[in-house]
Amino acid sequence: MTHEQCVAYWRDVHAPLFASQPDVKRYVRRYIQCFITGDQPAGPNLGDTDGIVELWFDNIDGFNAFADSPSYLNVIKQDEERFTDPKKCEYFFSEERTIIK
């Protein structure tokens, strides 16, 4: 799948499917898709990915409940595997700390 095909599928097919699931409404507080652009500066070590997703939860228990939910296991995860390689996906868990507003 090309980058453009991946972005189109992720944006136009996966996002509505994801948003429609009952367990998403129960556990996920925010869902953001960040698409990598061709507008990249020279110099920094750039990653090789089509995009980054931000999923916000109230806490780690909310994430775990979502990851074990029927909506994720039976619908979302299966669809993710249509346009991602699970072996290449990386996960980062973080907390925000605002420095400049």
MDAnalysis code that builds the backbone (N, CA, C; Angstrom):
import MDAnalysis as mda
import numpy as np

u = mda.Universe.empty(303, n_residues=101, atom_resindex=np.repeat(np.arange(101), 3), trajectory=True)
u.add_TopologyAttr("name", ["N", "CA", "C"] * 101)
u.add_TopologyAttr("resid", np.arange(1, 102))
u.add_TopologyAttr("resname", ["MET", "THR", "HIS", "GLU", "GLN", "CYS", "VAL", "ALA", "TYR", "TRP", "ARG", "ASP", "VAL", "HIS", "ALA", "PRO", "LEU", "PHE", "ALA", "SER", "GLN", "PRO", "ASP", "VAL", "LYS", "ARG", "TYR", "VAL", "ARG", "ARG", "TYR", "ILE", "GLN", "CYS", "PHE", "ILE", "THR", "GLY", "ASP", "GLN", "PRO", "ALA", "GLY", "PRO", "ASN", "LEU", "GLY", "ASP", "THR", "ASP", "GLY", "ILE", "VAL", "GLU", "LEU", "TRP", "PHE", "ASP", "ASN", "ILE", "ASP", "GLY", "PHE", "ASN", "ALA", "PHE", "ALA", "ASP", "SER", "PRO", "SER", "TYR", "LEU", "ASN", "VAL", "ILE", "LYS", "GLN", "ASP", "GLU", "GLU", "ARG", "PHE", "THR", "ASP", "PRO", "LYS", "LYS", "CYS", "GLU", "TYR", "PHE", "PHE", "SER", "GLU", "GLU", "ARG", "THR", "ILE", "ILE", "LYS"])
u.atoms.positions = np.array([
    [0.859, -1.172, 0.000],
    [0.000, 0.000, 0.000],
    [0.906, 1.235, 0.000],
    [0.600, 2.187, -0.845],
    [1.374, 3.428, -0.866],
    [1.024, 4.284, 0.356],
    [1.852, 5.291, 0.603],
    [1.575, 6.219, 1.706],
    [0.201, 6.867, 1.514],
    [-0.092, 7.293, 0.302],
    [-1.369, 7.951, 0.016],
    [-2.548, 7.005, 0.244],
    [-2.409, 5.746, -0.165],
    [-3.467, 4.754, 0.053],
    [-3.651, 4.479, 1.545],
    [-2.558, 4.400, 2.264],
    [-2.623, 4.163, 3.710],
    [-3.345, 5.316, 4.402],
    [-2.962, 6.534, 4.089],
    [-3.592, 7.709, 4.702],
    [-5.080, 7.746, 4.368],
    [-5.432, 7.499, 3.109],
    [-6.839, 7.531, 2.707],
    [-7.641, 6.460, 3.451],
    [-7.107, 5.259, 3.574],
    [-7.815, 4.197, 4.280],
    [-7.952, 4.536, 5.756],
    [-6.863, 4.962, 6.354],
    [-6.855, 5.303, 7.782],
    [-7.854, 6.417, 8.084],
    [-7.861, 7.435, 7.240],
    [-8.726, 8.603, 7.428],
    [-10.190, 8.304, 7.088],
    [-10.435, 7.665, 5.950],
    [-11.789, 7.557, 5.412],
    [-12.527, 6.274, 5.785],
    [-11.785, 5.228, 6.135],
    [-12.419, 3.943, 6.478],
    [-12.229, 3.622, 7.961],
    [-10.972, 3.622, 8.391],
    [-10.686, 3.204, 9.768],
    [-11.224, 4.200, 10.798],
    [-11.023, 5.475, 10.589],
    [-11.461, 6.473, 11.586],
    [-12.962, 6.396, 11.872],
    [-13.831, 6.363, 10.847],
    [-15.259, 6.230, 11.146],
    [-15.601, 4.903, 11.830],
    [-14.936, 3.821, 11.413],
    [-15.155, 2.523, 12.052],
    [-14.753, 2.594, 13.525],
    [-13.586, 3.140, 13.790],
    [-13.090, 3.292, 15.157],
    [-14.085, 4.099, 15.994],
    [-14.473, 5.242, 15.483],
    [-15.361, 6.152, 16.234],
    [-16.735, 5.556, 16.497],
    [-17.148, 4.600, 15.693],
    [-18.494, 4.032, 15.832],
    [-18.595, 2.945, 16.902],
    [-17.482, 2.502, 17.433],
    [-17.484, 1.364, 18.354],
    [-17.870, 1.767, 19.782],
    [-18.732, 0.988, 20.436],
    [-19.203, 1.346, 21.781],
    [-18.098, 1.417, 22.825],
    [-17.095, 0.560, 22.739],
    [-16.025, 0.606, 23.728],
    [-15.118, 1.819, 23.542],
    [-15.045, 2.346, 22.337],
    [-14.312, 3.596, 22.111],
    [-15.007, 4.714, 22.874],
    [-16.311, 4.786, 22.735],
    [-17.072, 5.826, 23.430],
    [-16.936, 5.691, 24.954],
    [-16.740, 4.484, 25.424],
    [-16.634, 4.235, 26.863],
    [-15.251, 4.584, 27.428],
    [-14.179, 4.280, 26.685],
    [-12.828, 4.394, 27.248],
    [-11.945, 5.480, 26.648],
    [-12.079, 5.762, 25.369],
    [-11.160, 6.678, 24.695],
    [-11.647, 8.112, 24.874],
    [-10.768, 8.976, 25.350],
    [-11.123, 10.380, 25.587],
    [-10.800, 11.269, 24.400],
    [-9.792, 10.851, 23.618],
    [-9.413, 11.646, 22.451],
    [-8.697, 10.727, 21.470],
    [-8.961, 10.941, 20.187],
    [-8.343, 10.145, 19.119],
    [-7.855, 11.116, 18.063],
    [-6.550, 11.140, 17.839],
    [-5.951, 12.082, 16.894],
    [-5.111, 11.305, 15.894],
    [-5.321, 11.578, 14.612],
    [-4.496, 10.996, 13.562],
    [-3.525, 12.076, 13.076],
    [-2.248, 11.762, 13.053],
    [-1.214, 12.671, 12.567],
    [-0.570, 12.034, 11.341],
    [-0.804, 12.604, 10.166],
    [-0.273, 12.059, 8.924],
    [1.079, 12.696, 8.622],
    [2.056, 11.879, 8.282],
    [3.373, 12.383, 7.929],
    [3.283, 13.048, 6.554],
    [3.866, 14.224, 6.451],
    [3.828, 14.970, 5.194],
    [5.148, 14.819, 4.453],
    [5.167, 15.239, 3.224],
    [6.397, 15.247, 2.446],
    [7.238, 16.478, 2.739],
    [6.748, 17.329, 3.604],
    [7.362, 18.604, 3.953],
    [8.351, 18.415, 5.097],
    [9.449, 17.702, 4.852],
    [10.374, 17.367, 5.926],
    [11.705, 18.090, 5.750],
    [12.213, 18.670, 6.816],
    [13.489, 19.388, 6.720],
    [14.673, 18.437, 6.625],
    [15.759, 18.932, 6.066],
    [16.999, 18.159, 6.037],
    [17.664, 18.273, 7.405],
    [18.378, 17.241, 7.794],
    [19.141, 17.330, 9.030],
    [18.715, 16.339, 10.094],
    [17.495, 16.487, 10.651],
    [17.131, 15.584, 11.743],
    [16.967, 14.137, 11.266],
    [17.148, 13.218, 12.182],
    [16.922, 11.803, 11.894],
    [15.413, 11.578, 11.842],
    [14.888, 11.365, 10.656],
    [13.448, 11.238, 10.466],
    [13.031, 9.775, 10.499],
    [11.928, 9.493, 11.172],
    [11.403, 8.138, 11.235],
    [10.781, 7.718, 9.919],
    [10.609, 6.439, 9.766],
    [10.007, 5.875, 8.561],
    [8.625, 5.346, 8.924],
    [7.622, 6.213, 8.834],
    [6.262, 5.824, 9.183],
    [5.273, 6.634, 8.354],
    [4.065, 6.141, 8.240],
    [3.019, 6.870, 7.522],
    [2.285, 7.847, 8.431],
    [2.317, 7.587, 9.731],
    [1.616, 8.483, 10.642],
    [1.725, 8.041, 12.080],
    [1.170, 8.858, 12.927],
    [1.170, 8.613, 14.365],
    [-0.255, 8.814, 14.862],
    [-0.681, 7.954, 15.745],
    [-2.001, 8.119, 16.347],
    [-1.813, 8.443, 17.820],
    [-2.627, 9.367, 18.305],
    [-2.668, 9.667, 19.731],
    [-3.996, 9.160, 20.263],
    [-3.925, 8.327, 21.271],
    [-5.121, 7.857, 21.963],
    [-5.014, 8.321, 23.405],
    [-6.022, 9.005, 23.883],
    [-6.023, 9.525, 25.241],
    [-7.006, 8.724, 26.087],
    [-6.557, 8.359, 27.279],
    [-7.368, 7.623, 28.250],
    [-7.281, 8.335, 29.587],
    [-8.224, 8.056, 30.459],
    [-8.171, 8.640, 31.803],
    [-6.965, 8.128, 32.579],
    [-6.607, 6.862, 32.359],
    [-5.489, 6.242, 33.081],
    [-5.143, 4.925, 32.389],
    [-4.133, 4.242, 32.898],
    [-3.683, 2.989, 32.293],
    [-4.752, 1.903, 32.378],
    [-5.587, 1.966, 33.400],
    [-6.676, 0.989, 33.506],
    [-7.662, 1.155, 32.353],
    [-7.913, 2.392, 31.950],
    [-8.785, 2.638, 30.803],
    [-8.195, 2.088, 29.521],
    [-6.878, 2.275, 29.347],
    [-6.215, 1.699, 28.180],
    [-6.338, 0.183, 28.182],
    [-6.032, -0.451, 29.319],
    [-6.091, -1.911, 29.400],
    [-7.496, -2.436, 29.146],
    [-8.501, -1.765, 29.682],
    [-9.886, -2.185, 29.458],
    [-10.232, -2.079, 27.972],
    [-9.801, -0.993, 27.334],
    [-10.061, -0.823, 25.908],
    [-9.334, -1.895, 25.091],
    [-8.052, -2.140, 25.402],
    [-7.256, -3.114, 24.652],
    [-7.818, -4.528, 24.768],
    [-8.542, -4.805, 25.842],
    [-9.151, -6.125, 26.050],
    [-10.629, -6.176, 25.661],
    [-11.150, -5.059, 25.166],
    [-12.585, -4.980, 24.887],
    [-12.962, -5.695, 23.586],
    [-14.214, -6.142, 23.493],
    [-14.681, -6.771, 22.247],
    [-14.578, -5.839, 21.039],
    [-14.853, -4.559, 21.231],
    [-14.759, -3.618, 20.105],
    [-13.354, -3.581, 19.538],
    [-12.367, -3.546, 20.420],
    [-10.990, -3.497, 19.930],
    [-10.571, -4.842, 19.342],
    [-10.755, -5.904, 20.076],
    [-10.259, -7.216, 19.640],
    [-10.961, -7.744, 18.398],
    [-12.270, -7.537, 18.291],
    [-13.042, -8.150, 17.204],
    [-13.249, -7.259, 15.994],
    [-13.071, -5.958, 16.157],
    [-13.349, -5.039, 15.046],
    [-12.135, -4.169, 14.725],
    [-11.708, -3.352, 15.672],
    [-10.668, -2.357, 15.414],
    [-9.329, -3.003, 15.098],
    [-8.897, -3.932, 15.912],
    [-7.598, -4.581, 15.701],
    [-7.535, -5.275, 14.348],
    [-8.606, -5.959, 13.993],
    [-8.628, -6.648, 12.699],
    [-8.525, -5.656, 11.552],
    [-9.187, -4.502, 11.690],
    [-9.101, -3.492, 10.641],
    [-7.721, -2.843, 10.612],
    [-7.118, -2.619, 11.779],
    [-5.764, -2.046, 11.820],
    [-4.793, -2.895, 11.015],
    [-4.967, -4.191, 11.062],
    [-4.050, -5.089, 10.380],
    [-4.225, -5.074, 8.865],
    [-5.231, -4.378, 8.368],
    [-5.394, -4.207, 6.918],
    [-4.439, -3.155, 6.367],
    [-4.012, -2.209, 7.229],
    [-3.180, -1.123, 6.722],
    [-1.940, -0.840, 7.575],
    [-1.695, -1.661, 8.596],
    [-0.482, -1.509, 9.401],
    [0.213, -2.857, 9.535],
    [1.466, -2.804, 9.921],
    [2.225, -4.009, 10.238],
    [2.410, -4.025, 11.746],
    [1.666, -4.867, 12.466],
    [1.740, -4.870, 13.931],
    [3.160, -5.052, 14.475],
    [4.020, -5.740, 13.731],
    [5.395, -5.964, 14.188],
    [6.221, -4.678, 14.153],
    [5.780, -3.691, 13.377],
    [6.514, -2.434, 13.266],
    [5.893, -1.320, 14.107],
    [4.738, -1.566, 14.678],
    [4.080, -0.535, 15.480],
    [4.800, -0.375, 16.816],
    [4.982, 0.866, 17.215],
    [5.603, 1.168, 18.501],
    [4.595, 1.932, 19.349],
    [4.651, 1.697, 20.641],
    [3.729, 2.344, 21.573],
    [4.539, 3.133, 22.591],
    [4.060, 4.321, 22.900],
    [4.671, 5.168, 23.909],
    [3.564, 5.621, 24.850],
    [3.788, 5.502, 26.129],
    [2.820, 5.951, 27.123],
    [3.434, 7.167, 27.812],
    [2.665, 8.245, 27.875],
    [3.235, 9.481, 28.393],
    [2.199, 10.310, 29.130],
    [2.688, 11.304, 29.820],
    [1.862, 12.326, 30.434],
    [2.318, 13.658, 29.898],
    [1.357, 14.559, 29.642],
    [1.708, 15.875, 29.144],
    [2.170, 16.794, 30.251],
    [3.086, 17.653, 29.911],
    [3.505, 18.719, 30.817],
    [3.634, 19.966, 29.961],
    [2.708, 20.882, 30.086],
    [2.692, 22.103, 29.297],
    [3.774, 23.060, 29.784],
    [4.585, 23.543, 28.875],
    [5.641, 24.501, 29.193],
    [5.238, 25.897, 28.715],
    [4.742, 25.993, 27.495],
    [4.287, 27.262, 26.935],
    [2.854, 27.097, 26.454],
    [1.999, 28.013, 26.837],
    [0.598, 27.958, 26.395],
    [0.392, 28.895, 25.238],
])
